Amino acid sequence: MTEKAEIPGGVERRRHRRYRVKEGALAFLGTVPGSISDISEGGLAVHYVVFEKQPGDELQLDIFFGRDDFYLTDLPGRKVSEADSTPGTTFSRIRVRRMGVQFGELTSEQKSRLRYFILHNTLGVA
């Protein structure tokens, strides 16, 4: 999800604090939409429904939040984790995945807008 460093004993230390995101915030992983669950200055976690087209390992992300008229485009990123997150029973026809994305090199404007998003559209530390 975000940059992290492994230390002996399997404990991870993240470089950036993660924040839970208000409901309704979306990320577009290329052309694949998903719901943002948490975010930091280093990356985000998103849940998306698996269809035929799935996001690749290297991504261009867009973040959208209608309640705030917020739209941030063309964030470089790469997949750092992915796992099944299908709700309900194992017989569900809908397959949901959770993807952790680490942001690539952001411009100063992208960093500023990302900080704005975190300040105004999150619920607290994840």
N, CA, C and O atoms as a GROMACS GRO file, in nm:
protein
  504
    1MET      N    1   0.081  -0.118   0.000
    1MET     CA    2   0.000   0.000   0.000
    1MET      C    3   0.086   0.125   0.000
    1MET      O    4   0.077   0.208  -0.091
    2THR      N    5   0.166   0.138   0.099
    2THR     CA    6   0.256   0.251   0.104
    2THR      C    7   0.397   0.198   0.117
    2THR      O    8   0.418   0.078   0.136
    3GLU      N    9   0.492   0.289   0.106
    3GLU     CA   10   0.629   0.246   0.123
    3GLU      C   11   0.646   0.191   0.264
    3GLU      O   12   0.590   0.244   0.360
    4LYS      N   13   0.722   0.084   0.275
    4LYS     CA   14   0.744   0.026   0.407
    4LYS      C   15   0.881  -0.037   0.411
    4LYS      O   16   0.937  -0.076   0.309
    5ALA      N   17   0.933  -0.047   0.529
    5ALA     CA   18   1.063  -0.110   0.549
    5ALA      C   19   1.046  -0.228   0.642
    5ALA      O   20   0.983  -0.216   0.747
    6GLU      N   21   1.100  -0.340   0.604
    6GLU     CA   22   1.096  -0.459   0.688
    6GLU      C   23   1.212  -0.454   0.786
    6GLU      O   24   1.324  -0.416   0.750
    7ILE      N   25   1.186  -0.491   0.909
    7ILE     CA   26   1.291  -0.501   1.008
    7ILE      C   27   1.290  -0.641   1.066
    7ILE      O   28   1.190  -0.711   1.050
    8PRO      N   29   1.395  -0.682   1.131
    8PRO     CA   30   1.398  -0.819   1.187
    8PRO      C   31   1.276  -0.847   1.273
    8PRO      O   32   1.228  -0.760   1.345
    9GLY      N   33   1.229  -0.969   1.266
    9GLY     CA   34   1.113  -1.009   1.344
    9GLY      C   35   0.983  -0.994   1.267
    9GLY      O   36   0.876  -1.023   1.321
   10GLY      N   37   0.989  -0.948   1.140
   10GLY     CA   38   0.870  -0.938   1.057
   10GLY      C   39   0.783  -0.817   1.083
   10GLY      O   40   0.672  -0.810   1.030
   11VAL      N   41   0.828  -0.722   1.163
   11VAL     CA   42   0.749  -0.603   1.191
   11VAL      C   43   0.775  -0.503   1.078
   11VAL      O   44   0.889  -0.483   1.038
   12GLU      N   45   0.669  -0.442   1.029
   12GLU     CA   46   0.689  -0.344   0.923
   12GLU      C   47   0.671  -0.203   0.979
   12GLU      O   48   0.588  -0.178   1.066
   13ARG      N   49   0.751  -0.113   0.926
   13ARG     CA   50   0.741   0.028   0.964
   13ARG      C   51   0.714   0.106   0.837
   13ARG      O   52   0.793   0.102   0.743
   14ARG      N   53   0.603   0.175   0.834
   14ARG     CA   54   0.567   0.251   0.717
   14ARG      C   55   0.630   0.389   0.724
   14ARG      O   56   0.646   0.446   0.831
   15ARG      N   57   0.664   0.438   0.610
   15ARG     CA   58   0.725   0.570   0.600
   15ARG      C   59   0.619   0.680   0.617
   15ARG      O   60   0.649   0.788   0.668
   16HIS      N   61   0.496   0.652   0.574
   16HIS     CA   62   0.388   0.750   0.578
   16HIS      C   63   0.269   0.695   0.656
   16HIS      O   64   0.236   0.577   0.645
   17ARG      N   65   0.206   0.780   0.735
   17ARG     CA   66   0.086   0.740   0.810
   17ARG      C   67  -0.029   0.722   0.713
   17ARG      O   68  -0.050   0.805   0.624
   18ARG      N   69  -0.105   0.613   0.730
   18ARG     CA   70  -0.221   0.585   0.645
   18ARG      C   71  -0.347   0.640   0.710
   18ARG      O   72  -0.359   0.642   0.833
   19TYR      N   73  -0.441   0.685   0.626
   19TYR     CA   74  -0.568   0.741   0.673
   19TYR      C   75  -0.684   0.671   0.604
   19TYR      O   76  -0.679   0.644   0.484
   20ARG      N   77  -0.788   0.641   0.683
   20ARG     CA   78  -0.910   0.586   0.624
   20ARG      C   79  -0.978   0.696   0.542
   20ARG      O   80  -0.981   0.813   0.583
   21VAL      N   81  -1.032   0.658   0.428
   21VAL     CA   82  -1.091   0.755   0.336
   21VAL      C   83  -1.243   0.754   0.349
   21VAL      O   84  -1.303   0.648   0.368
   22LYS      N   85  -1.304   0.872   0.338
   22LYS     CA   86  -1.450   0.883   0.342
   22LYS      C   87  -1.511   0.801   0.229
   22LYS      O   88  -1.453   0.788   0.121
   23GLU      N   89  -1.629   0.746   0.256
   23GLU     CA   90  -1.699   0.665   0.156
   23GLU      C   91  -1.728   0.746   0.031
   23GLU      O   92  -1.768   0.863   0.040
   24GLY      N   93  -1.710   0.685  -0.083
   24GLY     CA   94  -1.740   0.749  -0.210
   24GLY      C   95  -1.618   0.796  -0.287
   24GLY      O   96  -1.631   0.842  -0.400
   25ALA      N   97  -1.499   0.787  -0.227
   25ALA     CA   98  -1.377   0.826  -0.297
   25ALA      C   99  -1.336   0.713  -0.391
   25ALA      O  100  -1.332   0.597  -0.352
   26LEU      N  101  -1.306   0.748  -0.514
   26LEU     CA  102  -1.273   0.650  -0.616
   26LEU      C  103  -1.132   0.668  -0.669
   26LEU      O  104  -1.080   0.780  -0.674
   27ALA      N  105  -1.074   0.558  -0.709
   27ALA     CA  106  -0.947   0.561  -0.782
   27ALA      C  107  -0.971   0.489  -0.914
   27ALA      O  108  -1.039   0.386  -0.918
   28PHE      N  109  -0.916   0.542  -1.018
   28PHE     CA  110  -0.920   0.477  -1.147
   28PHE      C  111  -0.780   0.424  -1.174
   28PHE      O  112  -0.685   0.501  -1.192
   29LEU      N  113  -0.768   0.293  -1.176
   29LEU     CA  114  -0.641   0.226  -1.201
   29LEU      C  115  -0.632   0.204  -1.351
   29LEU      O  116  -0.670   0.098  -1.401
   30GLY      N  117  -0.584   0.303  -1.422
   30GLY     CA  118  -0.598   0.303  -1.567
   30GLY      C  119  -0.745   0.322  -1.597
   30GLY      O  120  -0.802   0.427  -1.567
   31THR      N  121  -0.809   0.220  -1.657
   31THR     CA  122  -0.952   0.228  -1.687
   31THR      C  123  -1.037   0.151  -1.587
   31THR      O  124  -1.160   0.146  -1.602
   32VAL      N  125  -0.975   0.092  -1.486
   32VAL     CA  126  -1.047   0.010  -1.388
   32VAL      C  127  -1.080   0.094  -1.264
   32VAL      O  128  -0.988   0.139  -1.195
   33PRO      N  129  -1.210   0.115  -1.235
   33PRO     CA  130  -1.246   0.194  -1.116
   33PRO      C  131  -1.246   0.108  -0.991
   33PRO      O  132  -1.270  -0.012  -0.996
   34GLY      N  133  -1.218   0.174  -0.878
   34GLY     CA  134  -1.222   0.106  -0.750
   34GLY      C  135  -1.249   0.204  -0.638
   34GLY      O  136  -1.241   0.326  -0.657
   35SER      N  137  -1.281   0.151  -0.522
   35SER     CA  138  -1.311   0.231  -0.404
   35SER      C  139  -1.186   0.240  -0.315
   35SER      O  140  -1.127   0.138  -0.280
   36ILE      N  141  -1.146   0.362  -0.280
   36ILE     CA  142  -1.027   0.381  -0.197
   36ILE      C  143  -1.063   0.351  -0.052
   36ILE      O  144  -1.159   0.407   0.001
   37SER      N  145  -0.986   0.264   0.013
   37SER     CA  146  -1.012   0.235   0.154
   37SER      C  147  -0.919   0.312   0.246
   37SER      O  148  -0.962   0.357   0.352
   38ASP      N  149  -0.792   0.326   0.208
   38ASP     CA  150  -0.702   0.410   0.286
   38ASP      C  151  -0.597   0.471   0.194
   38ASP      O  152  -0.575   0.423   0.082
   39ILE      N  153  -0.534   0.578   0.244
   39ILE     CA  154  -0.439   0.652   0.161
   39ILE      C  155  -0.332   0.714   0.250
   39ILE      O  156  -0.355   0.739   0.368
   40SER      N  157  -0.217   0.739   0.192
   40SER     CA  158  -0.109   0.811   0.258
   40SER      C  159  -0.038   0.893   0.151
   40SER      O  160  -0.076   0.889   0.033
   41GLU      N  161   0.063   0.966   0.192
   41GLU     CA  162   0.141   1.040   0.094
   41GLU      C  163   0.226   0.948   0.008
   41GLU      O  164   0.283   0.990  -0.093
   42GLY      N  165   0.236   0.820   0.047
   42GLY     CA  166   0.317   0.725  -0.028
   42GLY      C  167   0.239   0.627  -0.114
   42GLY      O  168   0.298   0.561  -0.199
   43GLY      N  169   0.107   0.617  -0.093
   43GLY     CA  170   0.029   0.522  -0.172
   43GLY      C  171  -0.112   0.509  -0.120
   43GLY      O  172  -0.156   0.586  -0.035
   44LEU      N  173  -0.184   0.410  -0.171
   44LEU     CA  174  -0.322   0.388  -0.132
   44LEU      C  175  -0.359   0.242  -0.145
   44LEU      O  176  -0.287   0.163  -0.205
   45ALA      N  177  -0.474   0.208  -0.085
   45ALA     CA  178  -0.532   0.074  -0.101
   45ALA      C  179  -0.669   0.094  -0.164
   45ALA      O  180  -0.744   0.182  -0.125
   46VAL      N  181  -0.699   0.011  -0.260
   46VAL     CA  182  -0.825   0.024  -0.334
   46VAL      C  183  -0.888  -0.114  -0.352
   46VAL      O  184  -0.818  -0.212  -0.376
   47HIS      N  185  -1.020  -0.121  -0.340
   47HIS     CA  186  -1.097  -0.242  -0.369
   47HIS      C  187  -1.162  -0.224  -0.506
   47HIS      O  188  -1.222  -0.121  -0.534
   48TYR      N  189  -1.148  -0.326  -0.591
   48TYR     CA  190  -1.210  -0.318  -0.722
   48TYR      C  191  -1.273  -0.452  -0.758
   48TYR      O  192  -1.229  -0.557  -0.712
   49VAL      N  193  -1.376  -0.446  -0.841
   49VAL     CA  194  -1.445  -0.566  -0.888
   49VAL      C  195  -1.368  -0.619  -1.008
   49VAL      O  196  -1.333  -0.544  -1.099
   50VAL      N  197  -1.342  -0.748  -1.007
   50VAL     CA  198  -1.266  -0.811  -1.114
   50VAL      C  199  -1.358  -0.840  -1.233
   50VAL      O  200  -1.456  -0.913  -1.222
   51PHE      N  201  -1.324  -0.781  -1.344
   51PHE     CA  202  -1.388  -0.810  -1.472
   51PHE      C  203  -1.280  -0.865  -1.563
   51PHE      O  204  -1.174  -0.907  -1.515
   52GLU      N  205  -1.304  -0.866  -1.692
   52GLU     CA  206  -1.203  -0.919  -1.784
   52GLU      C  207  -1.077  -0.833  -1.782
   52GLU      O  208  -0.966  -0.887  -1.782
   53LYS      N  209  -1.091  -0.701  -1.779
   53LYS     CA  210  -0.977  -0.609  -1.779
   53LYS      C  211  -0.932  -0.586  -1.635
   53LYS      O  212  -1.010  -0.539  -1.552
   54GLN      N  213  -0.807  -0.618  -1.606
   54GLN     CA  214  -0.752  -0.597  -1.472
   54GLN      C  215  -0.633  -0.503  -1.480
   54GLN      O  216  -0.564  -0.498  -1.582
   55PRO      N  217  -0.610  -0.427  -1.374
   55PRO     CA  218  -0.496  -0.335  -1.373
   55PRO      C  219  -0.364  -0.410  -1.382
   55PRO      O  220  -0.352  -0.522  -1.331
   56GLY      N  221  -0.265  -0.348  -1.444
   56GLY     CA  222  -0.131  -0.407  -1.452
   56GLY      C  223  -0.049  -0.370  -1.329
   56GLY      O  224  -0.102  -0.315  -1.232
   57ASP      N  225   0.080  -0.401  -1.334
   57ASP     CA  226   0.169  -0.372  -1.222
   57ASP      C  227   0.211  -0.225  -1.219
   57ASP      O  228   0.225  -0.167  -1.112
   58GLU      N  229   0.232  -0.165  -1.335
   58GLU     CA  230   0.265  -0.023  -1.346
   58GLU      C  231   0.137   0.050  -1.385
   58GLU      O  232   0.069   0.012  -1.480
   59LEU      N  233   0.105   0.157  -1.311
   59LEU     CA  234  -0.025   0.221  -1.325
   59LEU      C  235  -0.016   0.372  -1.343
   59LEU      O  236   0.081   0.435  -1.301
   60GLN      N  237  -0.118   0.427  -1.405
   60GLN     CA  238  -0.146   0.570  -1.400
   60GLN      C  239  -0.278   0.581  -1.328
   60GLN      O  240  -0.379   0.527  -1.374
   61LEU      N  241  -0.280   0.650  -1.214
   61LEU     CA  242  -0.399   0.658  -1.129
   61LEU      C  243  -0.466   0.794  -1.140
   61LEU      O  244  -0.400   0.896  -1.163
   62ASP      N  245  -0.596   0.793  -1.125
   62ASP     CA  246  -0.673   0.915  -1.106
   62ASP      C  247  -0.751   0.897  -0.976
   62ASP      O  248  -0.800   0.787  -0.948
   63ILE      N  249  -0.762   1.003  -0.897
   63ILE     CA  250  -0.840   1.001  -0.774
   63ILE      C  251  -0.956   1.098  -0.792
   63ILE      O  252  -0.937   1.212  -0.835
   64PHE      N  253  -1.077   1.050  -0.759
   64PHE     CA  254  -1.198   1.132  -0.775
   64PHE      C  255  -1.281   1.123  -0.649
   64PHE      O  256  -1.301   1.015  -0.593
   65PHE      N  257  -1.330   1.239  -0.604
   65PHE     CA  258  -1.422   1.243  -0.490
   65PHE      C  259  -1.525   1.350  -0.518
   65PHE      O  260  -1.496   1.470  -0.509
   66GLY      N  261  -1.648   1.307  -0.552
   66GLY     CA  262  -1.753   1.397  -0.596
   66GLY      C  263  -1.799   1.496  -0.491
   66GLY      O  264  -1.832   1.610  -0.525
   67ARG      N  265  -1.803   1.456  -0.364
   67ARG     CA  266  -1.852   1.547  -0.260
   67ARG      C  267  -1.766   1.672  -0.247
   67ARG      O  268  -1.814   1.776  -0.202
   68ASP      N  269  -1.641   1.662  -0.286
   68ASP     CA  270  -1.548   1.774  -0.274
   68ASP      C  271  -1.510   1.830  -0.411
   68ASP      O  272  -1.426   1.918  -0.420
   69ASP      N  273  -1.572   1.778  -0.518
   69ASP     CA  274  -1.534   1.813  -0.655
   69ASP      C  275  -1.384   1.798  -0.676
   69ASP      O  276  -1.321   1.880  -0.743
   70PHE      N  277  -1.329   1.693  -0.618
   70PHE     CA  278  -1.185   1.670  -0.624
   70PHE      C  279  -1.153   1.572  -0.736
   70PHE      O  280  -1.216   1.467  -0.747
   71TYR      N  281  -1.055   1.607  -0.818
   71TYR     CA  282  -1.010   1.518  -0.924
   71TYR      C  283  -0.861   1.539  -0.943
   71TYR      O  284  -0.817   1.649  -0.977
   72LEU      N  285  -0.782   1.436  -0.920
   72LEU     CA  286  -0.638   1.440  -0.934
   72LEU      C  287  -0.598   1.334  -1.035
   72LEU      O  288  -0.627   1.215  -1.015
   73THR      N  289  -0.532   1.374  -1.141
   73THR     CA  290  -0.506   1.282  -1.252
   73THR      C  291  -0.358   1.248  -1.266
   73THR      O  292  -0.269   1.316  -1.216
   74ASP      N  293  -0.337   1.139  -1.338
   74ASP     CA  294  -0.206   1.096  -1.386
   74ASP      C  295  -0.101   1.077  -1.277
   74ASP      O  296   0.014   1.118  -1.293
   75LEU      N  297  -0.141   1.015  -1.167
   75LEU     CA  298  -0.044   0.981  -1.063
   75LEU      C  299   0.026   0.852  -1.103
   75LEU      O  300  -0.040   0.752  -1.130
   76PRO      N  301   0.158   0.852  -1.107
   76PRO     CA  302   0.228   0.727  -1.137
   76PRO      C  303   0.224   0.636  -1.015
   76PRO      O  304   0.232   0.683  -0.901
   77GLY      N  305   0.212   0.507  -1.039
   77GLY     CA  306   0.210   0.413  -0.928
   77GLY      C  307   0.246   0.273  -0.974
   77GLY      O  308   0.252   0.244  -1.093
   78ARG      N  309   0.269   0.189  -0.874
   78ARG     CA  310   0.294   0.048  -0.905
   78ARG      C  311   0.228  -0.038  -0.798
   78ARG      O  312   0.222  -0.002  -0.680
   79LYS      N  313   0.180  -0.153  -0.842
   79LYS     CA  314   0.117  -0.247  -0.751
   79LYS      C  315   0.223  -0.307  -0.660
   79LYS      O  316   0.326  -0.354  -0.707
   80VAL      N  317   0.196  -0.304  -0.528
   80VAL     CA  318   0.289  -0.365  -0.432
   80VAL      C  319   0.226  -0.482  -0.359
   80VAL      O  320   0.296  -0.562  -0.297
   81SER      N  321   0.093  -0.493  -0.366
   81SER     CA  322   0.026  -0.608  -0.305
   81SER      C  323  -0.112  -0.623  -0.370
   81SER      O  324  -0.168  -0.529  -0.425
   82GLU      N  325  -0.164  -0.744  -0.361
   82GLU     CA  326  -0.298  -0.771  -0.411
   82GLU      C  327  -0.349  -0.898  -0.346
   82GLU      O  328  -0.276  -0.995  -0.330
   83ALA      N  329  -0.476  -0.896  -0.307
   83ALA     CA  330  -0.536  -1.012  -0.241
   83ALA      C  331  -0.686  -1.014  -0.268
   83ALA      O  332  -0.747  -0.911  -0.294
   84ASP      N  333  -0.744  -1.135  -0.261
   84ASP     CA  334  -0.889  -1.147  -0.273
   84ASP      C  335  -0.954  -1.078  -0.154
   84ASP      O  336  -0.904  -1.084  -0.042
   85SER      N  337  -1.066  -1.015  -0.182
   85SER     CA  338  -1.141  -0.944  -0.077
   85SER      C  339  -1.289  -0.963  -0.101
   85SER      O  340  -1.370  -0.877  -0.065
   86THR      N  341  -1.326  -1.075  -0.162
   86THR     CA  342  -1.464  -1.099  -0.202
   86THR      C  343  -1.556  -1.105  -0.081
   86THR      O  344  -1.533  -1.183   0.012
   87PRO      N  345  -1.662  -1.021  -0.080
   87PRO     CA  346  -1.755  -1.023   0.032
   87PRO      C  347  -1.850  -1.143   0.024
   87PRO      O  348  -1.866  -1.204  -0.081
   88GLY      N  349  -1.911  -1.174   0.136
   88GLY     CA  350  -2.014  -1.278   0.136
   88GLY      C  351  -1.957  -1.418   0.129
   88GLY      O  352  -1.848  -1.446   0.180
   89THR      N  353  -2.032  -1.504   0.066
   89THR     CA  354  -1.997  -1.645   0.062
   89THR      C  355  -1.895  -1.674  -0.047
   89THR      O  356  -1.868  -1.590  -0.132
   90THR      N  357  -1.840  -1.791  -0.043
   90THR     CA  358  -1.746  -1.832  -0.146
   90THR      C  359  -1.816  -1.859  -0.279
   90THR      O  360  -1.750  -1.880  -0.381
   91PHE      N  361  -1.951  -1.858  -0.277
   91PHE     CA  362  -2.027  -1.883  -0.400
   91PHE      C  363  -2.066  -1.755  -0.471
   91PHE      O  364  -2.138  -1.759  -0.571
   92SER      N  365  -2.021  -1.642  -0.422
   92SER     CA  366  -2.053  -1.514  -0.483
   92SER      C  367  -1.997  -1.508  -0.624
   92SER      O  368  -1.884  -1.550  -0.648
   93ARG      N  369  -2.075  -1.455  -0.716
   93ARG     CA  370  -2.030  -1.440  -0.854
   93ARG      C  371  -1.945  -1.315  -0.871
   93ARG      O  372  -1.874  -1.301  -0.970
   94ILE      N  373  -1.952  -1.225  -0.775
   94ILE     CA  374  -1.874  -1.103  -0.782
   94ILE      C  375  -1.742  -1.126  -0.709
   94ILE      O  376  -1.740  -1.166  -0.593
   95ARG      N  377  -1.634  -1.100  -0.778
   95ARG     CA  378  -1.501  -1.118  -0.719
   95ARG      C  379  -1.438  -0.980  -0.697
   95ARG      O  380  -1.423  -0.902  -0.790
   96VAL      N  381  -1.402  -0.953  -0.573
   96VAL     CA  382  -1.343  -0.824  -0.536
   96VAL      C  383  -1.198  -0.848  -0.494
   96VAL      O  384  -1.168  -0.943  -0.422
   97ARG      N  385  -1.110  -0.760  -0.539
   97ARG     CA  386  -0.968  -0.768  -0.502
   97ARG      C  387  -0.930  -0.639  -0.430
   97ARG      O  388  -0.987  -0.533  -0.455
   98ARG      N  389  -0.834  -0.651  -0.340
   98ARG     CA  390  -0.778  -0.535  -0.272
   98ARG      C  391  -0.636  -0.518  -0.322
   98ARG      O  392  -0.555  -0.610  -0.313
   99MET      N  393  -0.606  -0.400  -0.376
   99MET     CA  394  -0.473  -0.374  -0.429
   99MET      C  395  -0.406  -0.262  -0.350
   99MET      O  396  -0.466  -0.158  -0.325
  100GLY      N  397  -0.282  -0.285  -0.312
  100GLY     CA  398  -0.199  -0.181  -0.252
  100GLY      C  399  -0.113  -0.120  -0.360
  100GLY      O  400  -0.047  -0.192  -0.436
  101VAL      N  401  -0.113   0.012  -0.368
  101VAL     CA  402  -0.039   0.084  -0.472
  101VAL      C  403   0.057   0.182  -0.407
  101VAL      O  404   0.020   0.257  -0.318
  102GLN      N  405   0.181   0.180  -0.453
  102GLN     CA  406   0.280   0.277  -0.408
  102GLN      C  407   0.292   0.383  -0.517
  102GLN      O  408   0.309   0.351  -0.634
  103PHE      N  409   0.282   0.510  -0.477
  103PHE     CA  410   0.297   0.618  -0.573
  103PHE      C  411   0.440   0.624  -0.622
  103PHE      O  412   0.534   0.596  -0.548
  104GLY      N  413   0.455   0.662  -0.749
  104GLY     CA  414   0.586   0.689  -0.806
  104GLY      C  415   0.626   0.832  -0.775
  104GLY      O  416   0.577   0.892  -0.679
  105GLU      N  417   0.712   0.886  -0.856
  105GLU     CA  418   0.760   1.024  -0.838
  105GLU      C  419   0.648   1.122  -0.874
  105GLU      O  420   0.604   1.128  -0.989
  106LEU      N  421   0.603   1.198  -0.774
  106LEU     CA  422   0.495   1.295  -0.794
  106LEU      C  423   0.551   1.434  -0.814
  106LEU      O  424   0.656   1.469  -0.758
  107THR      N  425   0.481   1.514  -0.893
  107THR     CA  426   0.520   1.654  -0.908
  107THR      C  427   0.485   1.729  -0.780
  107THR      O  428   0.410   1.677  -0.697
  108SER      N  429   0.537   1.848  -0.762
  108SER     CA  430   0.505   1.926  -0.642
  108SER      C  431   0.356   1.959  -0.637
  108SER      O  432   0.298   1.962  -0.529
  109GLU      N  433   0.294   1.983  -0.752
  109GLU     CA  434   0.150   2.010  -0.755
  109GLU      C  435   0.070   1.886  -0.715
  109GLU      O  436  -0.026   1.896  -0.640
  110GLN      N  437   0.110   1.769  -0.764
  110GLN     CA  438   0.042   1.645  -0.727
  110GLN      C  439   0.055   1.620  -0.577
  110GLN      O  440  -0.041   1.579  -0.513
  111LYS      N  441   0.173   1.643  -0.521
  111LYS     CA  442   0.194   1.625  -0.376
  111LYS      C  443   0.103   1.718  -0.297
  111LYS      O  444   0.042   1.678  -0.199
  112SER      N  445   0.096   1.842  -0.340
  112SER     CA  446   0.012   1.941  -0.272
  112SER      C  447  -0.135   1.902  -0.277
  112SER      O  448  -0.204   1.911  -0.176
  113ARG      N  449  -0.183   1.860  -0.393
  113ARG     CA  450  -0.323   1.820  -0.408
  113ARG      C  451  -0.353   1.692  -0.330
  113ARG      O  452  -0.462   1.676  -0.277
  114LEU      N  453  -0.256   1.601  -0.324
  114LEU     CA  454  -0.272   1.479  -0.246
  114LEU      C  455  -0.284   1.513  -0.098
  114LEU      O  456  -0.368   1.456  -0.028
  115ARG      N  457  -0.201   1.603  -0.049
  115ARG     CA  458  -0.210   1.648   0.091
  115ARG      C  459  -0.347   1.710   0.119
  115ARG      O  460  -0.406   1.687   0.224
  116TYR      N  461  -0.397   1.790   0.024
  116TYR     CA  462  -0.530   1.851   0.038
  116TYR      C  463  -0.635   1.741   0.052
  116TYR      O  464  -0.720   1.747   0.141
  117PHE      N  465  -0.628   1.640  -0.035
  117PHE     CA  466  -0.724   1.529  -0.030
  117PHE      C  467  -0.719   1.461   0.106
  117PHE      O  468  -0.824   1.435   0.166
  118ILE      N  469  -0.600   1.432   0.155
  118ILE     CA  470  -0.585   1.364   0.283
  118ILE      C  471  -0.642   1.450   0.396
  118ILE      O  472  -0.710   1.399   0.486
  119LEU      N  473  -0.615   1.578   0.393
  119LEU     CA  474  -0.662   1.669   0.498
  119LEU      C  475  -0.813   1.682   0.500
  119LEU      O  476  -0.872   1.689   0.608
  120HIS      N  477  -0.878   1.685   0.383
  120HIS     CA  478  -1.020   1.714   0.375
  120HIS      C  479  -1.112   1.593   0.354
  120HIS      O  480  -1.233   1.605   0.374
  121ASN      N  481  -1.058   1.479   0.316
  121ASN     CA  482  -1.144   1.368   0.278
  121ASN      C  483  -1.110   1.235   0.345
  121ASN      O  484  -1.138   1.128   0.291
  122THR      N  485  -1.049   1.243   0.462
  122THR     CA  486  -1.020   1.122   0.537
  122THR      C  487  -1.086   1.128   0.675
  122THR      O  488  -1.129   1.234   0.721
  123LEU      N  489  -1.091   1.011   0.739
  123LEU     CA  490  -1.161   0.998   0.867
  123LEU      C  491  -1.069   0.982   0.986
  123LEU      O  492  -1.116   0.984   1.100
  124GLY      N  493  -0.944   0.967   0.965
  124GLY     CA  494  -0.850   0.944   1.074
  124GLY      C  495  -0.752   0.836   1.038
  124GLY      O  496  -0.757   0.780   0.929
  125VAL      N  497  -0.664   0.809   1.128
  125VAL     CA  498  -0.557   0.712   1.105
  125VAL      C  499  -0.615   0.572   1.086
  125VAL      O  500  -0.702   0.529   1.162
  126ALA      N  501  -0.565   0.503   0.985
  126ALA     CA  502  -0.613   0.366   0.955
  126ALA      C  503  -0.549   0.266   1.049
  126ALA      O  504  -0.577   0.147   1.040
   0.00000   0.00000   0.00000
